[in-house]
Amino acid sequence: MLNFFRNFTKSRYGMIAVFVFLGLIAIAFAAGDITGLRSNGPGGGSDVLAKVGGTKITDRELRERIDRFLRNAQREGQNITMEQFLAQGGLDLALDETINSAAMIEFAKQSGMQVSKKLIDSDIANNPAFFGIDGKFSQKSFEDLLAQNRIIPAAYRDSLTQDRYATWLVNRGTLGGQLPTGVVLPYASLMLERRTGIVGFVQSVAMDPGPDPDDQALTAYYAGNRNRYMVPQRRIVRYATVTADGLRGQNAATDAEIADAYKKAGTRYAATEKRSVELVTALDQATAAKIAAQAKGGALDAAARAAGLEVRKVDAAEKAALAKDVSAAFADAAFAAQQGALAGPAQLGGTWYVYRVDKIEKIAAKSLEEARSELADEIGQRKLAQALGDLRQSIDDGVGDGKTFDEAVRDAKLTAATTPALTNTATNPDDAAYKPDPATVALLRAGFAVEQPGDEPQVVQTAADGSFALVSLEKIVPAAPRPLASIRDKVKADYLMDKALQKARTAASAAIAKLEKGVPMAQALAEAGVTKGAPPKPFDFKRSELQGKENFIQMAFSMPAKKARLVEAPERAGYYVVYVDKIEEHSAANDPIAVGQVRGALSQQTGPEYARQFIGAIRKQVKVTRNETAIARFRADLVRQGTAR
């Protein structure tokens, strides 16, 4: 996770996102993350870790951000502990990027930049996360969504303002120009470099791992490799569902409702007639007459094409629909014409027509009994939608008024149920056969959006037909390794595989020493004790052909000639032994295509580099000072206390 975070910051837009990311990391709305920059509030007695101009960065503020990051990562199944976070440089990264964001804001304000209230209002109003069911901004949705994530509107508006400063400065300061050929040519020539060599493979399964481990050895191995056997954070959710099928029987149409709907249907069920017509409209009588003459002995569409026009076809239209679609005058004429007879040229409502009625359908009137099924279905669907909406609103209002999950379930006369301990993807690590349905996935998504047990229940839709559920988080099961007793056979197999892998590495290392003395690959492997496996394979590639190649081929392009190295295969399968025999260099001076491709690739890197240099200059301008004593004290406190308090 941290490696991804570091790589992401290397892009210009990634650097912008970092400033946002470090603010309110844990919040995720339906339309994307809504996060903010750091708060510049007073430290309240906390240690000051750094000063950025007039802004103080406190240990309390940074701790909250780190805790949010870890909780959010664990909730998503990424088993990052505080120890891992610190070991991978997470504290330094978080503090450095927090200083960067504060420096950007300080510099923007010193430079006279201002973000208007109107601009922030526009950002909020145009954010789909705050849209209501009508597709427009909803003040209630805005307030509810912020309340669910424990953010006051003023703080959210402030975060948007600060985000604007960072976006403006980074975008304006990192627009790169065209790179000169003298800069690009060495890199383009490097892409044409060709390397040849040979690769051998030392398989773990071909090595003797030795005796099975005793209890002491197995326990020690398990303790040293606990992260391999981690089960991600799981949650137990209580829920009560309301399904459309469950309410359908209570909302069936009555005889009286059907009779009333039939009475109000007007002409909907009266006898009617539909006609299918093909027609051509012409600008003048002469053109219409020519089309009509040609169509008498053939198809109307062919005659129309000969005149540079097209036939228009209207299928199964009632008279009113045809009048709306073409014109009232044409509808009158079409419904007076005989089926199959060509009509026209005729001037109808000021337009010249040539037309033919292809089909006449006479539809008999429907009696009440004949229309009953159709009307019953329409009335039932309407009543069902209303019932679902009313019940959901009633439950939602009750929760908003402070009802607990149990109270809301009791008052709505629902039945509560409980999920097993499931991951954020609704899988059950204790039951491989468990298959979640779409509704359970929706329940777990809501359960993982809640901060802690006891928080306000959530009403979530579980199906497209309007079915919904009331969801309450009952328990958080922290990420933890499986007990050794339950996975003893797997741990034993991993132990033996690691022993075999160690022996494979020893053999591969011995082969390397022989290769660099001129011994051929096959002979070097055999003398190192590798007697099983596929024979060595030669390779011959240009650097430009590396995309998608195996890791050992990638490594071959970072080695000198006449040297050998080893690289571990995926899944502890063994070690590749790579020997580079020859390196051929080529110039791209006469290859404009290669130069152009490399220029394009390098241009994508100039923006992030400009951004790093620009932010470095800003930090010097606003005078950043770090309190190394306080930082060391803060680090020790994190190590001592571990994860979020």
Disulfide bonds with the S-S distance in Angstrom:
none
